[in-house]
Amino acid sequence: MLRFIFIGLPLLILFLLAVAFGALNKQAITFNFIIGETSLPVSVLTGLFIGLGFLLGLAAMATKQVALRTENRKLRKQITQRESSNA
């Protein structure tokens, strides 16, 4: 129950705010790509850029996590080698 209060409830509130934002911002914006252009509503562009930022952050976090696990594995190996040479 406590997990729902701290995780589920804020997510539900954010979802409801996003729905309200999307309902209020229906005007279209012309978005120019390098190879073309398209017209999308403000809420769709906002969602796309938030999703893109989330994915980039997730990729950055994952690469750092892999680097830390590799360093941790190397340090554990050094500890076991030093313990075996001292024994």
Contacts in CASP RR format, 6 or more apart in sequence:
PFRMAT RR
TARGET T0000
AUTHOR 0000-0000-0000
METHOD contacts of the structure
MODEL  1
MLRFIFIGLPLLILFLLAVAFGALNKQAITFNFIIGETSLPVSVLTGLFI
GLGFLLGLAAMATKQVALRTENRKLRKQITQRESSNA
18 43 0 8 1.000
18 47 0 8 1.000
21 43 0 8 1.000
21 46 0 8 1.000
22 41 0 8 1.000
22 42 0 8 1.000
22 43 0 8 1.000
25 41 0 8 1.000
25 42 0 8 1.000
25 43 0 8 1.000
25 46 0 8 1.000
26 41 0 8 1.000
26 42 0 8 1.000
26 43 0 8 1.000
27 41 0 8 1.000
27 42 0 8 1.000
28 39 0 8 1.000
28 40 0 8 1.000
28 41 0 8 1.000
28 42 0 8 1.000
29 39 0 8 1.000
29 40 0 8 1.000
29 41 0 8 1.000
29 42 0 8 1.000
29 45 0 8 1.000
30 37 0 8 1.000
30 38 0 8 1.000
30 39 0 8 1.000
31 37 0 8 1.000
31 38 0 8 1.000
31 39 0 8 1.000
31 40 0 8 1.000
31 45 0 8 1.000
40 48 0 8 1.000
END
